[in-house]
Amino acid sequence: MSLIAEAPRFLQVFSDGTVIRTAHRAAACSATSKDVTIDPSKPITARLFLPSASAPSPAAPPLPVLLYFHGGGFCIGSTAWLGYHVFLENLSAAAGATILSVDYRLAPEHKLPAAYDDCAAAIRWLCSSAEPWLDAADLSRVFLAGDSAGGNIAHNVAVKFVGEKNTKISIKGIIPIHPFFGSEARTELEAAAGSVEEVKMNDMFWKLSLPEGEDRNFHGCNFEKAEVEWGWFPATAVFIAGMDFLRERGVMYVDFLKKKGVKNVRIHEAEEEKHVFHVWNPNSDAAVLLQNQIINFMQSF
């Protein structure tokens, strides 16, 4: 048995198919969060957040819903990681929103499109669940968000639902944070000598997660390959970080959506920040600013 892929401190993949993921500091549920099961057969679970431990008053306006998809190159990450829990608990309280953070199946055991299918299943679960914490959820104001691979998932789940006639739910916008896209062609930053290790790591995650026989021009990786009626695509707020070599991909994504005629596309840059800074420092000033920018976007619908 030999080691064939490694993300130090996070993941090891061996030649016999064994996958070892390093445990990271996890957060237990609180008075405003609980873990729920989306599909026990796979399994798919999620962490549900409410803005307050008190049940909403019957006279109170319904709460917008944010589905959040964690990052990790499709291979690592969890809703229970402390940074995700703290950031989303803070966001739920500040936004007055119900948040469903989805624990989708991970590659390489479950290659794409498993993550897309699992997160789409979470939307359908919202429409049919009898979960009492969803009693105040406003399914006419649903937003899809995620960081890194989760930003990719938000895009690809939106692609799945474009044009789908579902009277129970309306996806108003998507919020990709430092989205993880790629292609066989390298960007300028990806080709730069200083990015060699980062590019190798990203290539490794794509190799582990792409369907058998596909390369980085797979439609889930290369957004230009998706076939969709772009005029129906939801409003999109893209977040990039100035010190993230994936920044170029985020800018390219925004330009692509605008050229395709998506009506409401905006971009926000945290110039002095690195990739997924809000996960590692969820109470930082930059994370609070990100939180407020997300809220402003949601409140515009």
DRENDRENNU-162139 format. One record per residue: x, y, z of N, C-alpha, C in turn; residue in three letters. Coordinates in steps of 0.02 Angstrom, whole numbers, plus 32768, in hexadecimal, padded with zeros to 4 digits. Atoms other than C-alpha are relative to their C-alpha. Layout:
% DRENDRENNU-162139
ATOM;n_x;n_y;n_z;ca_x;ca_y;ca_z;c_x;c_y;c_z;balo
ATOM;X;Y;Z;X;Y;Z;X;Y;Z;ALA
...
This chain:
% DRENDRENNU-162139
ATOM;n_x;n_y;n_z;ca_x;ca_y;ca_z;c_x;c_y;c_z;balo
ATOM;802A;7FC5;8000;8000;8000;8000;802C;803E;8000;MET
ATOM;7FD7;7FC4;8005;804C;80A6;7FC9;7FD4;803E;8002;SER
ATOM;8023;7FC0;7FFD;801B;815B;7FE2;7FFE;801D;7FB9;LEU
ATOM;8005;7FE6;8045;7FD7;81A0;7F3C;7FEA;8049;7FFD;ILE
ATOM;8014;7FB9;7FFE;7F92;824A;7F71;7FFE;8017;8048;ALA
ATOM;7FFE;7FE6;7FBC;7FA7;82BA;8007;7FF6;804C;8001;GLU
ATOM;8005;7FB9;7FED;7F6D;8362;8048;8017;8002;8048;ALA
ATOM;7FE5;8004;7FBC;7FDD;8376;80E1;7FD1;8020;8034;PRO
ATOM;802A;7FEC;7FC8;7F7C;8387;8184;7FB5;7FF6;7FF2;ARG
ATOM;8047;8007;800F;7ED9;835E;812A;7FED;7FBB;7FE5;PHE
ATOM;8017;8039;8026;7ED7;82C4;80BA;803A;7FD5;7FE8;LEU
ATOM;7FD2;802F;801F;7F35;8227;8086;7FD6;7FCC;7FDA;GLN
ATOM;8022;8032;8029;7EFE;81B2;7FFA;8033;7FCB;7FED;VAL
ATOM;7FD1;8036;800B;7F4F;8107;7FE7;7FEB;7FD6;7FC4;PHE
ATOM;800A;8026;803E;7F5F;8090;7F53;7FCA;7FCC;8005;SER
ATOM;8035;8032;7FF8;7EE5;8012;7F9D;7FBB;8020;8008;ASP
ATOM;803F;7FDD;7FF9;7E5C;8097;7FA5;7FF2;801C;8045;GLY
ATOM;8008;7FE5;7FBD;7E72;80BF;805D;8007;804C;8000;THR
ATOM;7FFE;7FB7;7FFA;7E4E;8176;8085;8001;8012;804A;VAL
ATOM;7FFA;7FEA;7FBA;7E86;81C6;8128;7FF9;804C;8001;ILE
ATOM;8009;7FB8;7FF8;7E44;8272;8156;8012;8012;8048;ARG
ATOM;7FEC;7FE9;7FBE;7E92;82CF;81E8;7FC6;8022;8022;THR
ATOM;8035;7FE0;7FDA;7E17;8300;826F;8012;8049;800E;ALA
ATOM;7FF6;7FBA;7FF0;7E03;83BC;8285;7FD0;8015;8036;HIS
ATOM;8028;7FEA;7FC8;7DBC;841D;8315;7FB7;800A;7FEA;ARG
ATOM;8047;7FFF;8013;7D00;8407;830F;7FD8;8026;8035;ALA
ATOM;802E;7FDC;7FD3;7C71;846A;835C;7FC2;7FD5;800A;ALA
ATOM;803F;8021;7FF1;7BDE;841A;83B4;7FC7;802F;7FF0;ALA
ATOM;803B;7FD7;800C;7B2F;8456;838F;7FF1;802B;803E;CYS
ATOM;8011;7FD1;7FCB;7AF0;84E9;83F6;7FB4;8007;8004;SER
ATOM;8048;7FF5;7FFA;7A45;852B;8426;7FE1;8018;7FBF;ALA
ATOM;801A;7FE7;8040;7A36;8577;8378;8015;7FD5;7FC5;THR
ATOM;7FED;802C;8037;7A76;84E3;8312;7FEF;7FB8;8011;SER
ATOM;800D;8047;7FF6;7A4C;842C;82FA;8014;7FDB;7FC0;LYS
ATOM;7FEF;8029;8039;7A83;839E;8288;7FC3;7FDA;7FE9;ASP
ATOM;803A;8021;801D;7A03;8354;8212;8018;7FD0;7FCA;VAL
ATOM;7FF0;8030;8034;7A01;82C3;8197;7FD9;8010;7FC1;THR
ATOM;8020;7FF2;8041;79DE;82E9;80E0;7FED;7FBF;7FDE;ILE
ATOM;800C;8041;8020;79ED;8237;809D;802A;7FCC;8025;ASP
ATOM;7FDA;8031;7FD9;7A1D;81A8;8112;801F;7FC9;7FD6;PRO
ATOM;7FE7;8037;8029;7A40;8131;8082;8045;800D;7FE4;SER
ATOM;7FC0;7FF1;8022;7ADB;818C;8043;803C;8001;802E;LYS
ATOM;8031;7FD3;7FE3;7AEA;81D9;80C8;8011;8049;7FF0;PRO
ATOM;7FF6;7FB8;8006;7AD3;8296;80B4;7FE2;8020;803F;ILE
ATOM;8018;7FDD;7FC4;7AC6;8301;8150;800B;804B;7FF6;THR
ATOM;7FF7;7FB8;8003;7AC2;83BB;8173;7FFB;801D;8046;ALA
ATOM;8007;7FDB;7FC1;7AD0;8439;8200;7FD2;803B;7FF2;ARG
ATOM;8034;7FCD;8009;7A3A;84AC;8211;800A;8036;8035;LEU
ATOM;7FF7;7FC7;7FD3;7A4C;855A;825E;7FC3;802C;7FFF;PHE
ATOM;8033;7FCD;7FFA;79C6;85D0;829E;801F;803E;801F;LEU
ATOM;7FE2;7FC3;7FE5;79E7;8686;82C9;7FF6;8009;804B;PRO
ATOM;800D;7FF9;7FB8;79A1;8673;8379;7FE9;7FBE;801C;SER
ATOM;8017;803D;7FDF;7980;85E9;83F6;7FB5;8002;800B;ALA
ATOM;8048;7FF9;7FF7;78CE;862C;8405;7FDC;7FF3;7FBE;SER
ATOM;8027;800C;803C;784B;85F2;838A;7FE5;8042;7FE5;ALA
ATOM;801A;7FC2;801D;7818;867C;8310;7FB7;800A;8011;PRO
ATOM;8046;7FF0;7FF3;7776;86D4;833B;7FD7;7FF4;7FC1;SER
ATOM;802A;800A;803B;76E4;86A7;82C8;7FF8;803F;7FD7;PRO
ATOM;8008;7FC0;8024;76DA;8760;829C;8040;8018;7FDF;ALA
ATOM;7FBF;7FEB;801B;7792;876C;8270;8005;7FEE;7FB6;ALA
ATOM;7FF7;8012;8047;77C4;876F;81B8;8026;7FBF;7FF9;PRO
ATOM;7FDB;803F;8009;7802;86C9;8173;804A;800D;7FF3;PRO
ATOM;7FB8;7FF9;8004;78BD;86AA;8170;801B;7FE9;7FBD;LEU
ATOM;7FDF;8018;803D;7924;86A3;80D0;802B;7FC3;8011;PRO
ATOM;7FDB;803E;7FF6;7982;8600;80B8;8041;8003;7FD8;VAL
ATOM;7FBE;8004;8021;7A3C;85EE;8091;8018;7FB8;8005;LEU
ATOM;7FDE;8041;8000;7A82;8545;805D;804A;800D;7FF8;LEU
ATOM;7FB8;7FF5;8003;7B3D;8540;807E;8024;7FBE;7FF4;TYR
ATOM;7FD9;803B;8013;7BB8;84C5;8031;8049;800C;8011;PHE
ATOM;7FBB;7FF5;7FE9;7C62;84B5;8086;8032;7FF0;7FC8;HIS
ATOM;7FCA;800D;802F;7D06;84B2;8028;802B;7FC5;8014;GLY
ATOM;7FD2;8037;7FF2;7D96;8437;8025;8011;7FD7;7FC3;GLY
ATOM;7FEC;8024;803C;7DB8;8409;7F70;7FD5;7FC3;7FF2;GLY
ATOM;802F;8038;8006;7D21;8392;7F77;8017;7FC3;8028;PHE
ATOM;7FE1;803B;7FE1;7D90;831F;7FE0;8003;8004;804D;CYS
ATOM;7FFC;7FF7;7FB7;7D94;8368;8091;7FCD;8035;8014;ILE
ATOM;802E;7FCD;7FE6;7D2F;83DC;8101;7FC2;7FE1;801F;GLY
ATOM;803B;8017;7FDD;7C96;83CD;816D;7FD9;803B;801C;SER
ATOM;802A;7FCC;7FE1;7C04;8434;81AC;8013;800B;8049;THR
ATOM;7FF0;7FFC;7FB9;7C45;8410;825C;8043;8022;800E;ALA
ATOM;7FC1;7FDC;7FF3;7CF0;8462;8243;7FF1;8041;8023;TRP
ATOM;800E;7FC7;7FD4;7CFB;84EC;82C3;7FF7;8041;7FD8;LEU
ATOM;8004;7FC2;8026;7D1A;8578;8245;7FBE;8007;7FDB;GLY
ATOM;8040;7FFD;8023;7C81;854C;81DE;7FC7;800B;8031;TYR
ATOM;8037;7FF9;7FD0;7C13;853A;8277;7FFC;8048;801A;HIS
ATOM;8001;7FBC;7FE3;7C47;85E2;82C1;7FEA;8033;7FCC;VAL
ATOM;8012;7FD0;8034;7C3B;8641;821C;7FB6;7FFD;7FF0;PHE
ATOM;8046;8006;8014;7B90;85FC;81F1;7FD0;800F;8039;LEU
ATOM;8029;7FED;7FC7;7B4B;860F;82A0;7FFB;804C;8005;GLU
ATOM;8000;7FB6;8000;7B80;86C6;829C;7FD6;801C;7FC7;ASN
ATOM;8024;7FE7;803B;7B39;86DD;81ED;7FB4;7FF7;8009;LEU
ATOM;8047;800C;7FF5;7A92;868F;821B;7FE2;8035;802E;SER
ATOM;8019;7FCF;7FD0;7A7E;8703;82B1;7FFD;8046;7FE1;ALA
ATOM;7FFC;7FBD;801B;7AB4;879F;8253;7FCF;800A;7FC5;ALA
ATOM;802A;7FFB;803A;7A4F;877B;81B6;7FB7;7FF3;800F;ALA
ATOM;8044;8015;7FF2;79B3;873B;820E;7FEA;7FCC;7FCD;GLY
ATOM;800C;8032;8034;79BC;86A4;819C;8007;7FB9;801B;ALA
ATOM;7FF6;8047;7FF5;79A7;85E9;81A5;8038;7FE9;7FD3;THR
ATOM;7FC8;8018;8029;7A48;8596;816B;8004;7FB4;8005;ILE
ATOM;7FF7;8049;8004;7A5B;84E1;8133;8044;7FF3;7FE2;LEU
ATOM;7FBB;800E;8015;7B13;84AD;812A;8005;7FB5;7FF2;SER
ATOM;8007;8044;8017;7B20;840C;80C6;8041;7FD9;8004;VAL
ATOM;7FC7;802E;7FFF;7B97;837B;80E8;7FF6;7FCE;7FC7;ASP
ATOM;8005;802B;803B;7BA0;8330;803A;8036;7FCA;8002;TYR
ATOM;7FCE;8036;8003;7BFF;8290;8011;803F;801A;7FDE;ARG
ATOM;7FBF;7FE7;8015;7CB8;82A7;7FF0;8022;7FD0;7FCF;LEU
ATOM;7FD4;8026;802C;7D2F;826F;7F67;8041;7FF0;8028;ALA
ATOM;8007;8028;803D;7D8F;8205;7F3F;7FCF;7FC6;8005;PRO
ATOM;8030;8037;7FF9;7D14;8187;7F86;7FC1;800D;7FD6;GLU
ATOM;803C;7FED;8024;7C85;81E7;7F36;8012;8039;7FD0;HIS
ATOM;7FEA;7FCE;8031;7CBE;8241;7E99;7FC4;8029;7FE8;LYS
ATOM;8034;7FD7;801F;7C5E;82CD;7E45;7FDB;7FD6;7FCC;LEU
ATOM;8029;7FCA;7FE5;7BCF;82E3;7E25;7FDF;7FF2;8044;PRO
ATOM;8020;8011;7FC0;7BAA;8297;7ED2;7FF2;803F;802A;ALA
ATOM;800A;7FC4;7FD7;7BC4;833F;7F2A;7FC8;802B;7FE5;ALA
ATOM;8036;7FD8;801E;7B52;8399;7EAF;7FBC;7FDF;800E;TYR
ATOM;803F;8023;7FF5;7ACC;8313;7EBF;7FEA;8005;8049;ASP
ATOM;8012;7FFD;7FB9;7AD4;8315;7F7E;7FE6;8045;8014;ASP
ATOM;8015;7FBC;7FEE;7AC4;83D2;7F89;7FBF;8012;7FDE;CYS
ATOM;8042;7FF8;801F;7A35;83D2;7F0C;7FCB;7FDB;8028;ALA
ATOM;802F;8025;7FD6;79E3;834E;7F7A;7FED;8027;803E;ALA
ATOM;800F;7FD7;7FC6;79F0;83C7;800C;7FCB;8034;7FF0;ALA
ATOM;8034;7FD1;8014;7988;8445;7FAB;7FBD;7FDE;7FFE;ILE
ATOM;8040;8024;8005;7904;83C4;7F87;7FE7;7FEC;8046;ARG
ATOM;8013;800F;7FBA;7906;8392;8040;7FDE;803C;8020;TRP
ATOM;8020;7FC4;7FE5;78DD;8446;806D;7FB7;8004;7FEC;LEU
ATOM;8044;7FFA;801A;7841;843A;8003;7FD0;7FCE;801F;CYS
ATOM;802C;8036;7FE9;77FF;839B;8054;8008;7FEF;804A;SER
ATOM;7FF2;8013;7FBB;7846;8396;8104;7FCA;8019;8031;SER
ATOM;802C;7FEB;7FCA;77D8;839B;819E;8027;801B;803B;ALA
ATOM;7FD6;7FE7;7FCA;7869;83E0;8205;7FE2;8041;801D;GLU
ATOM;8020;7FC5;7FE3;781B;845C;8281;802A;8040;7FFD;PRO
ATOM;7FD5;7FC5;8004;78B2;84D0;8278;7FF8;8024;7FBD;TRP
ATOM;800B;7FE1;8040;787D;84F4;81C5;7FBB;8021;7FFA;LEU
ATOM;8044;7FE5;8003;77CF;8530;81F3;7FFF;8049;7FEA;ASP
ATOM;7FFD;7FB9;8012;7805;85E6;81DE;8028;800D;7FC1;ALA
ATOM;7FD6;7FF7;803B;786E;85C7;8142;7FD8;801A;7FC5;ALA
ATOM;801F;7FE3;803B;7842;8630;80AA;8020;7FE1;7FC2;ASP
ATOM;7FE3;8024;8039;785F;85BB;8016;7FFB;8028;7FC0;LEU
ATOM;7FFF;7FD4;803A;783D;864A;7F9F;803E;802D;8000;SER
ATOM;7FC2;7FD9;7FFC;78E2;8699;7FD7;8039;7FD1;8016;ARG
ATOM;7FCC;8031;7FF3;7967;8611;7FCB;8040;8017;7FDE;VAL
ATOM;7FBF;7FED;801B;7A21;8634;7FB1;802F;7FC4;8007;PHE
ATOM;7FCE;8035;7FFF;7AAF;85BB;7F88;8044;8020;8009;LEU
ATOM;7FBE;7FE3;7FF2;7B5B;85E1;7FD0;8031;7FC9;8010;ALA
ATOM;7FCC;802F;7FED;7C00;858B;7FEC;8044;801D;7FF0;GLY
ATOM;7FBC;7FE8;800C;7CBB;85A4;7FEF;802A;7FCA;7FDD;ASP
ATOM;7FD2;802C;8024;7D40;8559;7F7D;7FD8;7FCB;7FD9;SER
ATOM;8028;8033;8022;7CF9;84B0;7F43;7FB6;800B;800C;ALA
ATOM;8046;7FF1;7FF1;7C58;84E6;7F99;7FE4;8037;7FD3;GLY
ATOM;8015;7FCD;8030;7C52;8580;7F28;7FF3;7FE1;7FBC;GLY
ATOM;800B;8026;803D;7C64;850B;7E94;7FBD;7FDB;8004;ASN
ATOM;803F;8025;7FF7;7BD4;84A3;7EDB;7FC4;802E;7FFA;ILE
ATOM;8037;7FD0;8005;7B66;853D;7EEE;7FEF;800E;7FB8;ALA
ATOM;800A;7FF4;8047;7B80;8562;7E36;7FDF;7FC4;7FDE;HIS
ATOM;8018;803B;8024;7B63;84B0;7DFB;7FBB;7FE9;8017;ASN
ATOM;8044;800F;7FEA;7AC8;8496;7E67;7FCF;8031;7FE0;VAL
ATOM;802A;7FCF;8022;7A82;8538;7E20;7FF4;7FEB;7FB8;ALA
ATOM;8007;8018;8044;7AA4;84F3;7D72;7FCB;7FC9;7FFC;VAL
ATOM;8030;8036;7FFF;7A3F;8458;7DA1;7FB8;801A;8004;LYS
ATOM;8044;7FE9;7FF2;79AA;84C1;7DD7;7FE8;8036;7FCF;PHE
ATOM;8015;7FCE;8031;79A8;8541;7D49;7FC8;7FE4;7FD4;VAL
ATOM;8038;8016;8029;7902;8533;7CF2;7FD4;7FCB;801F;GLY
ATOM;802A;8033;7FE0;78C1;84B0;7D6A;7FC2;8021;801F;GLU
ATOM;803D;7FE2;7FE7;780C;84D7;7D90;7FEE;7FE2;8043;LYS
ATOM;800E;8017;7FBC;77FB;84C5;7E4C;7FDD;803A;8025;ASN
ATOM;8027;7FCA;7FE3;7771;852C;7E99;800E;8009;804B;THR
ATOM;7FF4;7FFB;7FB8;77AE;850A;7F4B;803E;8029;8011;LYS
ATOM;7FC0;7FE2;7FF0;785A;8558;7F3D;8016;802F;7FC9;ILE
ATOM;7FE5;7FD0;8030;78AB;85ED;7EE9;8047;8012;8014;SER
ATOM;7FBB;7FEF;7FF3;7968;85FF;7EE0;800C;8047;7FE8;ILE
ATOM;7FF9;7FBA;8011;7983;86BB;7EE6;8048;8013;7FEC;LYS
ATOM;7FBB;7FEE;8010;7A41;86BD;7EE0;8031;7FCC;8017;GLY
ATOM;7FCA;802D;7FE9;7AE4;8660;7EF2;803B;802B;8016;ILE
ATOM;7FCB;7FDB;7FE0;7B7B;8694;7F57;803F;7FD5;8001;ILE
ATOM;7FC1;8026;8001;7C1E;863F;7F20;8038;8029;8020;PRO
ATOM;7FC9;7FE0;7FDC;7CAD;866B;7F97;8041;7FDD;7FED;ILE
ATOM;7FBF;801B;8017;7D5C;8651;7F4C;7FF4;7FBF;7FD9;HIS
ATOM;8016;803E;8020;7D0F;85D3;7ED2;8039;7FD9;7FDF;PRO
ATOM;7FCE;802F;8018;7D74;853B;7E9D;7FEB;7FE7;7FBB;PHE
ATOM;800B;8014;8045;7D6D;8530;7DE0;8043;7FF0;7FE0;PHE
ATOM;7FC2;800F;8022;7DEC;84F6;7D61;7FF4;7FF2;7FB7;GLY
ATOM;8003;8014;8046;7E12;84C3;7CAF;8044;7FE2;7FEE;SER
ATOM;7FC0;801B;8016;7E99;846B;7C4E;8031;8039;7FF1;GLU
ATOM;7FD6;7FC6;800C;7EDB;8517;7C1D;8010;8022;8043;ALA
ATOM;7FEB;7FDF;7FC3;7F3E;856F;7CA6;7FF3;804C;7FFC;ARG
ATOM;8003;7FB7;7FFC;7F1C;8621;7CDF;8047;801A;800B;THR
ATOM;7FBE;7FE1;7FF7;7FAD;869B;7CF0;801C;7FF0;8045;GLU
ATOM;7FE8;800F;7FBC;7FB7;8682;7DAC;8011;7FB6;8008;LEU
ATOM;7FF4;8048;7FFA;7FAB;85C5;7D9D;8041;7FEC;7FDE;GLU
ATOM;7FC3;8010;8025;803C;85C6;7D23;803E;801F;8020;ALA
ATOM;7FC8;7FDE;7FE0;80A8;8634;7D94;8027;7FD0;802C;ALA
ATOM;7FD5;802D;7FDA;813C;85E0;7DE9;7FED;7FFF;804A;ALA
ATOM;8010;7FFE;7FB9;8103;861A;7E95;7FC2;7FDA;8013;GLY
ATOM;803E;8023;7FF2;8060;85BA;7E84;8005;7FB5;7FF5;SER
ATOM;7FF7;8047;8013;80AA;850F;7E5B;7FE1;7FD1;8033;VAL
ATOM;801A;802E;7FCD;8080;84BB;7F01;7FB4;8005;8005;GLU
ATOM;8049;7FF8;7FFC;7FD0;8505;7F06;7FDE;7FDF;7FC4;GLU
ATOM;801C;801E;803C;7FB0;84CE;7E53;8002;7FB4;8006;VAL
ATOM;7FFB;8049;7FF7;7FEE;841E;7E7A;7FCB;7FE7;8030;LYS
ATOM;8032;8015;7FCF;7F7A;8415;7F11;7FBA;8002;7FE0;MET
ATOM;8041;7FFC;8021;7EE5;8451;7EAB;7FF8;7FC9;7FCC;ASN
ATOM;8003;8036;8031;7F0D;83D7;7E1F;7FF3;7FBE;8021;ASP
ATOM;800B;803E;7FDB;7F14;834C;7E9F;7FB7;7FF9;8015;MET
ATOM;8046;8003;7FEB;7E68;8379;7EE4;7FD2;7FF2;7FC4;PHE
ATOM;8029;800D;803B;7E20;837F;7E34;8008;7FB7;7FE9;TRP
ATOM;7FF5;8045;8016;7E70;82D7;7E08;7FDA;7FCF;802D;LYS
ATOM;8023;802C;7FD2;7E25;8289;7EA4;7FB4;8004;7FFA;LEU
ATOM;8049;7FF6;7FFE;7D77;82D1;7E88;7FDD;7FFC;7FBD;SER
ATOM;801F;8002;8042;7D59;82D4;7DCC;7FE6;7FBB;7FEF;LEU
ATOM;8018;8042;8016;7CF0;8249;7D7F;8035;7FDC;7FD6;PRO
ATOM;7FD0;8027;8026;7D53;81BC;7D30;7FFE;8014;7FB6;GLU
ATOM;7FFC;7FEF;8046;7D90;81EC;7C83;7FFA;8049;7FF0;GLY
ATOM;8008;7FB8;800B;7D74;82A7;7C9A;8040;8025;8013;GLU
ATOM;7FC9;7FD5;7FED;7DF7;8330;7C9D;7FE3;8043;801A;ASP
ATOM;8017;7FC2;7FE2;7DED;83E4;7CDB;7FD4;802A;7FD1;ARG
ATOM;8033;7FE0;802A;7D7D;8413;7C49;7FBB;7FE1;800C;ASN
ATOM;8041;8018;7FE9;7CF2;83B1;7C9E;7FD5;803C;8012;PHE
ATOM;802B;7FC6;7FF7;7C5C;8425;7CA8;7FFB;8017;8048;HIS
ATOM;8002;7FEC;7FBA;7C5F;8423;7D66;803E;8027;8015;GLY
ATOM;7FC1;7FDD;7FF1;7D12;8462;7D66;8005;8040;7FD7;CYS
ATOM;7FFB;7FC9;802E;7D10;84D4;7CCE;7FBA;801B;7FF2;ASN
ATOM;8044;7FE5;8005;7C74;8543;7CDB;7FED;8011;7FB8;PHE
ATOM;8010;7FEF;8045;7C83;856F;7C22;7FE1;7FC5;7FDA;GLU
ATOM;8018;803C;8022;7C52;84BC;7BF5;7FB8;7FEF;8013;LYS
ATOM;8044;800F;7FEB;7BA9;84BF;7C4E;7FCE;8016;7FCA;ALA
ATOM;8036;7FF0;8030;7B0F;84BC;7BDE;7FC2;8012;8029;GLU
ATOM;8037;7FE8;7FD6;7A89;8527;7C2F;7FE4;803E;7FE0;VAL
ATOM;801F;7FC2;8017;7A0F;85B2;7C06;8017;8037;8030;GLU
ATOM;7FE0;7FD0;7FD2;7A7C;863B;7C51;7FD3;803B;8011;TRP
ATOM;802E;7FC9;7FF1;79F2;86BC;7C47;7FD5;7FF3;803D;GLY
ATOM;8028;8013;7FC5;7999;865D;7CD2;802C;7FF5;803D;TRP
ATOM;7FD3;800E;7FC8;7A33;864C;7D40;7FF5;8034;8038;PHE
ATOM;800F;7FD1;7FC9;7A1E;8699;7DEF;8034;8038;8005;PRO
ATOM;7FD2;7FCA;7FEE;7A6D;873C;7E28;803B;7FE1;8025;ALA
ATOM;7FC3;801F;7FE6;7B21;871B;7E5D;802D;8034;801F;THR
ATOM;7FCE;7FD6;7FDE;7B94;876D;7EDC;803E;7FD6;800B;ALA
ATOM;7FC2;8027;7FFC;7C46;872C;7EC9;8031;8025;802D;VAL
ATOM;7FCF;7FE4;7FD2;7CC8;8746;7F51;8044;7FE3;7FEF;PHE
ATOM;7FBB;8016;800D;7D83;873F;7F2D;802E;801D;8035;ILE
ATOM;7FCE;7FE8;7FD0;7E1E;8757;7F98;803F;8013;7FD9;ALA
ATOM;7FC7;7FE6;8025;7EB2;87BF;7F5D;803E;7FD5;8002;GLY
ATOM;7FC4;8029;7FF8;7F34;8743;7F9D;7FF2;7FB6;7FF0;MET
ATOM;8014;8043;8013;7EDD;86AA;7F55;800F;7FF7;7FB5;ASP
ATOM;7FF0;8008;8047;7F23;8666;7EB1;7FC3;7FEA;7FD7;PHE
ATOM;803E;800F;8023;7E72;862C;7E87;7FD8;8040;7FF1;LEU
ATOM;8021;7FC0;800D;7E43;86E5;7E81;7FF0;8008;7FB6;ARG
ATOM;800A;7FF9;8048;7E58;86E2;7DC3;7FC3;7FDA;7FE8;GLU
ATOM;803A;8029;8014;7DD8;8657;7DB1;7FBF;8023;8014;ARG
ATOM;803B;7FDD;7FEA;7D5B;86BD;7E15;7FF0;803B;7FD2;GLY
ATOM;800A;7FC8;802E;7D74;8755;7DA5;7FE8;7FE7;7FBC;VAL
ATOM;8015;801D;8040;7D65;86E8;7D09;7FB7;7FE9;8003;MET
ATOM;8045;8018;7FF7;7CC4;869E;7D4E;7FCF;803B;7FFB;TYR
ATOM;802B;7FC5;8003;7C77;874B;7D68;7FFA;8019;7FB9;VAL
ATOM;8001;7FE8;8045;7CA9;8783;7CB9;7FD7;7FD2;7FD3;ASP
ATOM;8025;8031;8028;7C61;86E3;7C6F;7FB5;8008;800B;PHE
ATOM;8047;7FF9;7FF3;7BB9;86F7;7CC6;7FE3;803F;7FE1;LEU
ATOM;8017;7FC1;801E;7BAB;87AB;7C8D;7FF9;7FFA;7FB5;LYS
ATOM;8003;8009;8049;7BD2;877B;7BD9;7FC5;7FD4;7FEC;LYS
ATOM;8038;802D;800E;7B4C;86F4;7BE3;7FBD;8020;800E;LYS
ATOM;803F;7FDD;7FF6;7ACB;8774;7C15;7FDF;7FF5;8044;GLY
ATOM;801C;8006;7FBC;7AB3;8748;7CCD;7FF5;8047;8019;VAL
ATOM;8015;7FBA;7FF7;7A57;87E3;7D08;8020;8022;803C;LYS
ATOM;7FE8;7FE0;7FC2;7A9D;8802;7DB6;803E;7FDB;8018;ASN
ATOM;7FC1;801F;7FED;7B54;87D7;7DCF;802C;8035;8021;VAL
ATOM;7FD5;7FD0;7FDE;7BC4;882D;7E4D;803D;7FDB;801D;ARG
ATOM;7FC3;801F;7FE6;7C72;880F;7E93;801A;802B;803A;ILE
ATOM;7FE2;7FDF;7FC6;7CC4;8839;7F3A;8045;7FE2;800B;HIS
ATOM;7FBC;8019;7FF5;7D7F;882D;7F5C;8019;8015;8045;GLU
ATOM;7FDC;7FF3;7FC1;7DD5;881D;8005;804A;8002;7FEE;ALA
ATOM;7FBE;7FF9;8020;7E7C;8861;7FC8;8039;7FE2;8028;GLU
ATOM;7FC8;8016;7FD8;7EEB;8831;805A;7FF6;7FBA;801E;GLU
ATOM;8011;8041;7FE2;7EA0;8785;807D;8012;7FC5;7FD4;GLU
ATOM;7FEF;803E;8022;7EC8;86D2;8050;7FC1;7FD6;7FF5;LYS
ATOM;8037;802E;8010;7E5D;8642;8014;7FDB;7FEA;803F;HIS
ATOM;802F;8013;7FC9;7DC8;861B;8087;8016;801A;8045;VAL
ATOM;7FEA;7FE2;7FC1;7E07;8692;810E;7FCA;7FFD;8035;PHE
ATOM;8037;7FFE;7FD0;7D5B;8693;815F;7FF8;7FBE;8025;HIS
ATOM;8004;8041;7FDE;7D69;85DA;8189;8035;7FFB;8037;VAL
ATOM;7FC9;8005;7FD0;7E10;85EB;81E3;7FFB;8037;8035;TRP
ATOM;8007;7FC8;7FD0;7DE3;8692;8237;7FB9;801B;7FFC;ASN
ATOM;8047;7FEE;800B;7D24;8698;8240;7FE9;803E;8026;PRO
ATOM;8012;7FC3;7FDB;7D21;8729;82BC;802A;803C;7FEE;ASN
ATOM;7FD5;7FCA;8014;7D9F;8796;8262;7FD8;8039;7FE1;SER
ATOM;8021;7FC8;801F;7D74;8842;821F;7FEE;7FF1;7FB7;ASP
ATOM;800D;8011;8045;7D82;87FF;816E;7FC5;7FD0;7FFA;ALA
ATOM;8038;802F;8001;7D09;8771;8196;7FBE;8024;800E;ALA
ATOM;803D;7FD9;7FF0;7C8C;87EC;81E1;7FEC;8029;7FC3;VAL
ATOM;8010;7FDB;803D;7C99;8857;8144;7FE1;7FD2;7FCC;LEU
ATOM;801C;8031;802F;7C7B;87BE;80D8;7FB8;7FEF;8013;LEU
ATOM;8043;800F;7FE7;7BE5;8793;8144;7FCF;8038;7FEE;GLN
ATOM;802D;7FC8;800E;7B9C;8841;812E;7FF3;8008;7FB6;ASN
ATOM;800A;7FFC;8049;7BB7;883E;8072;7FCF;7FCA;7FE9;GLN
ATOM;8030;8035;800F;7B5A;8798;8069;7FBA;8016;8013;ILE
ATOM;8041;7FE9;7FE8;7ACC;87E2;80CF;7FE3;8035;7FD2;ILE
ATOM;8018;7FCC;802D;7AC1;887B;805F;7FE6;7FE3;7FBE;ASN
ATOM;8016;8021;803D;7AB4;880B;7FC7;7FBC;7FDE;800B;PHE
ATOM;803E;8023;7FF2;7A2B;87A1;8016;7FC6;8030;800A;MET
ATOM;8035;7FD0;7FF2;79CA;8839;804F;7FEA;8028;7FC3;GLN
ATOM;8014;7FDD;803D;79C3;887C;7F9D;7FCA;7FDA;7FDA;SER
ATOM;8035;8028;8020;7941;87F6;7F74;7FC5;7FF8;802F;PHE
